[in-house]
């Protein structure tokens, strides 16, 4: 059975299999994700989940960011919600799918704390989750079938958590098959009027995948033909595909990309381009008559007004960070796109609501052909005085062709974490992550328990 071949890959994965570059990139993504998590500490949806968990209680096994403990699956839900809420964590671009593999971090931390997981073994488990999710995104995309990218994530969470728990091959196979059978999510999460669920769909998968691994640990079995069986994943959703897990490595993390701006991943080069145009030519939003953006088809359909709805209707944070029209307007008006651009008053302000309606987005086949190896875009700004300014880009700082340095990642972490940490605590977190092979998951969670609003 295919699930057993995947389970063998998970069980055999070793820290020694990781290249030095993969180790570096795993640490960078851990720090990047901790920054996005800490920066989301007061996000209303995650505050609601925190209130729910406090009402529920539970065995104190896994630490919540900000203090307190609960069961591993509930900790996975909450901590993953923090990582995901700002929509500022990393991404992986496949031809037919886009996912955010750092969504797996909360689950592996929660499970790893229960086993006193070392930093080395954490990185191995995280690399496994990255590899599984990214390779399934490559070979078994589900977006065009009406399913969400969290569908492949269910296999990744279960694989990574199984590795963190030290499950044998049989129990790992059961964990993966339970999660893969149970957690097939609909793409309506990201179409039309967007809700809190856009940011919580993967945290829910994190909860479910962690729970599935725990069930398997205690002896619960799952459908062994989850991939190739009658009404299984291939038959019902993905269609036929092939991955030779025996020949897979743990290097896919090096192909993932990091967000420079607090915005949907496919918008990054357009936002950077708008800021560069404004800085070069010095025009203001009041001078703009029209903005034309040509972009690849995936971006057009997800954030430009194609298949997934009118992106000039922006009322909430969830709609704003999935509207290219809004994000480019914010970049022109404010010179940045960060969490403050998604505050209610900013979203509803007359200047940005008026400007976003002047942004016209269209797909360009040449750009679609170049994606995902590039993130091409062309921006043309028409001014009321008849002048035009244009710029074409193929990537942005954070794309795999222009990777972010440690210094830039630390700067991003500092900016997001500062309201909820002391300088001493930030320095301790950065140092621990940079040398995580010398520490344990429990060491890191002890630091993260000290997150709180600074006076």
N, C-alpha and C positions, 0 to 999 in steps of 0.2 A: 504494500500500500504506500502511496505517495507520502502520507502523513508520517509514516515510520521513517522514510528516508529523510524527511525534514527533521524529525526528532533526533536522528543519528547525527545530523549536521550540528544541531544545537548542543547535544551532549558532548561531541568531540571538540567543539570550539575551545580555543585556549588563548590566554594572554600572549603567549609566544607567537601566535599566528598574526598578531597585529604588527603592522609596520610602524616605524617611528612617526611617520606622518599621520597615520590613523590614530595613534595614541594622542598626538597633539590636537587633532581636530575633534576628537571625542571630548577632551578637556575644554576646548574652546566652546563647544556646543553646550556643555554642562554649565559653564559660567554664563554664557549668553542666556540660557534658559532660566537660570536662577535669577538673573536680572529681570527678565520679563515676569517671573513669578512674584518677586518682591514688589515690583512696580505695580502689580495688580492687587495689592493687599487690600485696598478699599473698594475694589470693584463690586458693585451691588449683587451680581449673581453669585460670586464666590462668598460674599458675606452671608447670603441667604443659605448657601450650602453649609457654611460654618455653623450657622444657627441650627440647622437641621441636625447636624452631627452632634452638637452639644445636647440637643433634646434627646437624641437616640442613645448617646453613650456608646458603650462597647468596650471590649477588652483592650487594654492600653498596651498595644504591641508596636505601633508605628507612629512616629512623630509627625504632627502637623506643622507646616511652616508657620511660625508665629507662636508656637507652643501648644501643649496639649497632646494627647495621644488617643488613638482609636484603633480599630481593626485595620489590617492591611488594605483590604479592598476599599474601605471608606477613606483611608488616607490617600490612596491612589486617586480616588475621585476628586478630593479637595485639592491636593497638591498639583495634580494635572490641570485642574480648573484654573489655578493660579498661573501656571506656565502658559496656558492657552488663551486666557481671557483678553489680553491686550492685542492678540493677533500679531505678535512681534517676534515669534520664535522661528526657527529655521524651516527650510523647505527643500523638497526634492522634486525636480521636474522630469517627468517621463512624457513621452509623446502623447499619451492619452490619459494621463493622470497627474495630479499634483498632490503631494502629501506633506506632512510636517513630522518627520521622524522623532524629533525631540519630544513629541507628545508622549513617548514611552518612558521618559525619565521618571515621572512621578510614580509609576507602577514599580519600576525596578528599585527605586529608593525605598518604597514602602515594604516591598517583599524582602529586600536585602537587609533591612534593619532587623528583621526577625531571625536572620541566620548569621548575624555579625559578619556580613559580606565585606571583604577587603576592597580597597580601591581598585586593585588590579582586576578582581573578579567582577566588580561593578562594570568596569569599562568593557570587559569581555561580553557580559550579558547585554549591555547597551549596544555594542557593535553587532551582536546577533539580531537584536530587534531592528536596528537600522537596515541590516542586510535583507532580512525577511520582508520588511515593508517595502523597501525600494525595489527589490527584484520582483515582487508581486505587482507593484505598480508598473514596472517595465513590461511584464509579460501577460498580466491579467487585469488590464484597466477595466473599471466598471462604471465610470462616470456617464458614458454615453448610453449605458443600459438603465440609467435612472437610479444608480446606487452611489452612496457616498464613499469617499476615500477611507473612511473609518472601517469599511468592510475588510480591506486588506490589513488594516491596523489590528484587527482582532487576532489575526494569526501572529503578528509581531509582538503584541503585548504578551500573549500566552507563551510564546517562545522565550522572550526575554525574562519573564517572571519565572518560568520553569528553570531557566539557567541559574537565576539568582537563588532559587530555592534548592538547587542541587538535585532536581528530580531525575530519576533514571529515564531511559528511553521510552519505556512503555507508558509511564505516567506523563512524560512530556507530550507524547503523541495524543494521549487522552485530553490533556489540557488544551492543546491546539485544536483538536477536533470539536471539543465542547464549545470553545470560543468561536470558531469559524462557523459552526452550525447555528449558533444562537444570536450572533451580533451582525446581522446584515442590515445596514442602515440605508434609508432612502435619501436621495439627493435633494429632495424638497427642502432639506435643512438649509440649503444655500441658494434657493431660488425664490423669486417673489418677495413678499414682505418678510424681512429677516427678523428672527427672534433671538432670545438669549441662547437658544439651542445651538446656534451656529458655533458659539464658543464652548459649548458644553457637550457636544456630540462625541468628541474624542475622549474627554474625561469620563464620560459614561462607558465608552469602550474600555478605557483603562480600568474602571471599576469592574466591568464584566469579565475582562480578560484575566485580571488578577484573581477574581473570584473563581473563574474556571480552573486556574492553576491550583488554587487551594482545594477545590473539589477533587481534582485529580490526585493531589498529594494524599488525600484521605481515602482514595480508592475508587472514586466515581469514574466510570468509563464513558467514552464518547464514540460517535459513529466512526469507525476506522476508515470508511470510504468517503470521508468528508469532501475530498477533492474530486475524485473520479467516479464516485458511485452514482447510482440511480437517484436523480433529484439532488445531487451534490452541487458543489460550488461551480464546477465546469458545466454541468448539465443545466443548471437553473439560472446562472448569472453570467459567468465569465466566458464561457466557451472553452474550447480545447487550448491548452498551452503546455509548455514543457520547461522545467527548470531542473538541471542536474545538480542537486544539492551536494553531491559528493565532490564536485569540482568547484564549488563556490568558495570565495574567500571572505574576509571581514573588512574589506576596503571601501564599501559603498559610501560610508560616511564622508569620504574625501570628495565625493561628487555632490554633496548637499551644499546649499547656499544659505547665507545669513542675511537678514533684513537690515538695511541701513536706516530705513524709515518705518514708522509704525503704520504699516499699510499692507494690504493684500500683496502677495509676493509678485504677481505679474505686473504690478504698477511701479516697481522700484526704479526701473530705468527711465520711465516717463517722469516720475517725480524728480529724480536727479537732473534730468534734462530741463525741466521747467525752472528749477532753481538756478541752473547754469545759465539759461537764457536771460533770466531776470538780472543776475549779477553782471553779465556781460553787457547788456544793452540798457539797463536801468529804467525800463518802463514800469508803470504801476497798473494795478487792476482797473483803475478808472479809465485808463487809456485804451483798454482792450475792447475791440468790437466782436471778435470771434477767435476761438482757439480750435484748431483742427489737429487731431491725433490719429495717425495711422499706426496700426499695431497688429500683432499676430492673432490668429483666430481664437485661441484659447482665452487670451486676455479679453478680447472683444465680447465673447459669450459670457464670461464669468463676471467681469467688472465694467464692461463698456456699453451694455444695453442690448446684447444679443439674446441668446436663448433664455437667460436667467432673469429677465425682467428689466423694466425701465430704471436706469440708474440716475436719473435726474430727480427722482422722488426719494429724498433723504430726510428721515425723521429721527433716526436712532443711531447709536454708535455702531450697531451691527450693519445697518445699511450704509453708513458713511464710509466704513473701512472696506466696503466692497463696491464702492462707486468710484471709478476712475475720474469721473467729472468732479466729484467732491474733493478727492485727494489732490488732484492737480491744481484745483482752485485754492485749496489750503496752502499748497506749496508756493503759489504766486503771492497770495495775500500775506502769509505769515513767515515765509522763508523757511519753513520746516513742516514736517508731518510727524508729530509725536503725540503722546497720550492726551495732552491738553487740547489738541485739535478735535477731540471727540467728546468734549464736555458739552452738555446740553445747550448752554447758551451760545457756544461757538457754532454748533450745528445749525441752530435756528436763526443765526444772525443774518440780517438782510444782505450784507455784502457778499457772503459766500453763497447764499441761496440764489442770488441774482447771477453771480459769475458762473456757477456750475451749469446754468442753463445755456451759456454761450459756448460750452465745450462740446464739440462734435467728434465722435469716435467712430472709426471705420476699420474693418479688417483689410489686410493687404496680403495677398497670396505669397509674395516673395518672403515676407516676414514669417508667415506661417511655416514655410518650408525650412527656414533657418532655426526655428524653435524645435527642441529645447536646448540645442547647443549654444544658441545665443538668445538674448532677450531684446529683440530689435524694436525700435519705435522711432517715429518721426513726429516732431511737434512743430506746428506752424502757427505763430501768433499774428493775427491781423489787428492792427491798431486803427483807431478812429481817424487818424490823420492820413491813412492810406499806406503807411509803411508796414512791412511784414518782416518778421524775424523767424528763422527756422533752425532746427537742429536735429540731427539723426544720431542715434546711439545703438550700440549692439549689446551693451552690458552695463553694469553699475558696480560700485564698490561693495563687495560682499558676494558677488557672483563668482563661480568657480574660476573664471578667467582673471578676476581681480580680487583674490581672497582678502578678507580682513585680517589684520595683524593682531597679535595679542594686545598691543597698546590701544587699538581702536575698540576691541571687545571690552577691555577694562574700562575705557571711557564710557561706553554704552552702559555697562553694568553700574558704574558709579552714578550716572545720571538717573537711572531708574531706581536704584536702591537707596539713594541718599535720604529721601523723606522717612525711611523706615529703619535706618541703621545708623550707628555711630561710625566714624571714620575707622576706629580700631576694629570694629566688627567687619567692615567691608574689607579691610586689609587682611584679616584672618581668613575670610572666605576665599578671596582671590589667591592667597598663598596656598591654602589647602587644596584648592582645585588644580592649581598649577603643578602641585606635587602629590596628586591624589593617590598615586601608587604607594605612597608611604602612610596612607591613612585608611580609615574604614568608613562605610556608610554611616555608622552610628556617630562617628566623630563629626561628620558633616551635618547630620541632622541635629546634633547638639548645638552647633552654631546657629542653624536656621531656626531653632526654637526661640531665639532671642529677637526675632524680627518684631518690631512694633512701631507705631506712629511716634515720630520724634516730636518733642515739644518745641 
